[in-house]
Structures are given as structure tokens and as C-alpha cells.
């Protein structure tokens, strides 16, 4: 509907970008109003990750033909799509960093009542510093106004279209978040999740099919990142992130976890890390900013403290790393779990045991943990189970004859047992699980490996059942925490 030109602002002596609407399209009143709406919509937005509108207007030539225009700031660089094509796929930390910047931009738009409706890497410009800027609100809809799109008509690029938009239903900010999830998927894998002979086929696959598991296409993606991606791209909006703030908060925590897990960050992640909130920054072991470290005296002291924290945590992590090496020597390999591969289990109490924390046992970071609730007198709420206790289980869909379970915990001294189960759903009662006769006894070690004997049975579910908490004195409050839970199987010959 338009052509974008590079131009020179002769007053301020700077380059700008001018979007000129095609004259034949300007003759269509609906298209003209959509173009005007874009100018009004984006002019309301003032955000570092949104391409700024400088001016807008309409020019009439001598023949009376109307040419509407919008003047934007000029971004010299490349699109995110070009970067993905050039590199194949981005590092996990850079992909998450770009997702944070785009989500922050969309959050500003949504707060102003504007839904972009065409979020795709082609509409994300990367400046010379690598910072992302969202552009092309050409089909954006202002939520407090009547839309220009007839019911049943789909606007947007179907490679990234949300299911509700593909069906011609009402869209909201959650629709943009779905599209951003697809962009994140492409940044991680180098390709969009769905293809087809035409755009209708692609759109219907977004409606009917689950996304291919990102860890199948890129195994080094952490379970935590895969889970956030799955949450963002849920088919049902009720299962999707409710708003930008929650999505951004999870992405910020992920970036901190990724920097700790890998020990380094690169690309735009080096610029985004310092912008994280304190709750996320405290996870970061080393600070980076464009490859250079500029410190005041106070900042230097903070880094010394951070290094001390890092050394302390790496002392704890050392056992885990050696254990993984031992596992490889023993001919064992970790089992790749599904994106929602862990769930809390409390059949005798209120049915909940910190479900919001269970993803932590799969994120490859010792600093994040799932914990039981605090108990003073044993598992007094779970007397209906034998033995009484609480726990969590791992979902190894479709099933595996696990040879061992490796646990990493910051709270030694607790005990338990390992159970297993088959079937489409996990049993709700402990009596329905199979006791593998595999006791858990967490001594002073922070990492333990429990041998499992399944007799060749490929169980889908493996339950970590905690029966006893460590206490210094009777009646003292106690919890058990698990940082990582890894199922191991024998390597295929």
C-alpha cells in the first residue's frame, strides 16, 4: 500500500524515512483512513524500541491527486529477518534479548490501546548498535475505535498469525504476544514452525496444530526457555500470557538464567542485561556492556561481591558438572523431557505444592529451585498417604526405561523414594504408583544419583516422593528444595 523512501531533512540536516501511500490506493476511503490511523497511532507512542513518527500529512499535486505521507526516524541497519537469514539462527541469549525489547515496545503500544497485528521479524529494524525497533503499524487497530476490517477477513502475515486472528476473531494484545512467540521460535531455530502450499494452509496449522518442540530442532534450548515459548504460543488465549508484563518478567528472568547457565552473553544481550530489574539482575554472575566493563569505585565493590557470590555458587555447581561427566563415563545420557516436564504432587493435602516453581528443576540453573512448603510436624496434612509426604514428578513422554535419577539440591538431609507410572495421565493417588525400591537419602552432598531398576519397563512418569525433612530439633520448621532433577538412560549402542 506504500513505498518508503530515504530522504534528507534539509532543516535539521538528518536522514529520515518517508512512507508515501500509493495514489491509487489513497482513492480507497478505507485504505486512506487506515493509513491516517497508522500515523495517529504511532505518533502517540514514544518508546526507545518503536520507530518514531516525526511528521505526517497529505500532499496534493497539480492534478488534484492526493498523496498521504508519514515521516519516520531513519534507522540504518538491517531487519531482524535479514539477521536471521544471515546467521541461520541466533544465540539463545541474543534471541531472548531481542524478544525482551520487542515485548517492551508492544507493551507500550498495548498500554496506549494499540494492537500491532503484524508482528514479524521483517517489521523489526536493528540499528547500527544492534538495538531493536518495531515498525509498520500499518494494520494496527486502536481498541477503543471500530475496526476497519470486516468480520472474517485476516490481516497480517500468516507465518506469525495467532489462531484467533487466523479465524477472523477479535484480536487483543495477547494476539501480538503469540506472534512474538513465533518470532522467538524463528530466532532460536532459524525457521518458522509451519509451512504449507499456501497462506491458508499455514494459517490453519496455527489454529489446529501444536508447535513443533523447539528442543527437537535445537536441543541446547533450556526447558525453562521452551516452557516460556510454549506459554506465549498457547492456542487458547486463556492459556496464553495474560499481558505483556508477565511475559516480559519471564523473559527477563530467562536472560539472567541463560547468562548464568552459559557463562557468557553476546550480541544485543550485552546491552539488555543492565536494563533488567533487580530481581533478575541478581541472578547474573558477570556484568557485560558491549564487551567493555566501566566501573566506578562503588560499582567495583559491587562486582567484587558478585564475584564472591559467583565463586560460592560455582563451588556448589562443581559437583554437578563432575557428576555429569561421571554419567557420561558410565554410559548414561540425560533424557530430554517435554516442555512441561515437571509437576508438583500433593495428593494428601490441598493438591498444590508450589506449582509455580516446578519449572526450576528443568532450567539447568542451580540458583533456581522448587521447594516444599514449610512443615513443623512432619507432613501432617498428608496422613492419607503411605508413607506420608509430598513431591513432584517428571513427565518423560512417551516413556523411558530410566537407569538413574540425578538430583541437585541446596538443602541436604532430606529423604524420600522414587516411584514410576505408565499411562496417558499421571496417577492422582500414591497407591497407584509403582515403587521402584529406590530410596533417596540426601546427605551432605549437593548432587546425588539414585540408581533405578525398571526391569526394562518404559515408564512415562517418575515421582520424587519426599518423606522426611532435615531438622535440627523436633518441631522445627523445615523444607526440602530441588534445583535440578535429571533422568538418565543408557546410551544407545
Secondary structure as GFF3:
##gff-version 3
##sequence-region A 1 493
A	DSSP	beta_strand	2	9	.	.	.	ID=ss1
A	DSSP	beta_strand	14	21	.	.	.	ID=ss2
A	DSSP	alpha_helix	23	26	.	.	.	ID=ss3
A	DSSP	alpha_helix	29	43	.	.	.	ID=ss4
A	DSSP	beta_strand	53	60	.	.	.	ID=ss5
A	DSSP	beta_strand	66	73	.	.	.	ID=ss6
A	DSSP	beta_strand	78	79	.	.	.	ID=ss7
A	DSSP	alpha_helix	80	87	.	.	.	ID=ss8
A	DSSP	alpha_helix	92	111	.	.	.	ID=ss9
A	DSSP	beta_strand	114	115	.	.	.	ID=ss10
A	DSSP	three_ten_helix	121	123	.	.	.	ID=ss11
A	DSSP	beta_strand	124	126	.	.	.	ID=ss12
A	DSSP	beta_strand	132	134	.	.	.	ID=ss13
A	DSSP	beta_strand	141	142	.	.	.	ID=ss14
A	DSSP	alpha_helix	163	166	.	.	.	ID=ss15
A	DSSP	alpha_helix	173	189	.	.	.	ID=ss16
A	DSSP	alpha_helix	199	208	.	.	.	ID=ss17
A	DSSP	alpha_helix	214	217	.	.	.	ID=ss18
A	DSSP	alpha_helix	223	232	.	.	.	ID=ss19
A	DSSP	three_ten_helix	237	239	.	.	.	ID=ss20
A	DSSP	alpha_helix	244	262	.	.	.	ID=ss21
A	DSSP	alpha_helix	269	272	.	.	.	ID=ss22
A	DSSP	three_ten_helix	273	275	.	.	.	ID=ss23
A	DSSP	alpha_helix	278	281	.	.	.	ID=ss24
A	DSSP	alpha_helix	297	329	.	.	.	ID=ss25
A	DSSP	beta_strand	332	334	.	.	.	ID=ss26
A	DSSP	beta_strand	342	345	.	.	.	ID=ss27
A	DSSP	three_ten_helix	355	362	.	.	.	ID=ss28
A	DSSP	beta_strand	370	371	.	.	.	ID=ss29
A	DSSP	three_ten_helix	380	382	.	.	.	ID=ss30
A	DSSP	beta_strand	390	400	.	.	.	ID=ss31
A	DSSP	beta_strand	404	408	.	.	.	ID=ss32
A	DSSP	beta_strand	415	421	.	.	.	ID=ss33
A	DSSP	three_ten_helix	430	432	.	.	.	ID=ss34
A	DSSP	beta_strand	434	441	.	.	.	ID=ss35
A	DSSP	beta_strand	447	451	.	.	.	ID=ss36
A	DSSP	beta_strand	459	468	.	.	.	ID=ss37
A	DSSP	beta_strand	481	482	.	.	.	ID=ss38
A	DSSP	beta_strand	484	490	.	.	.	ID=ss39
###
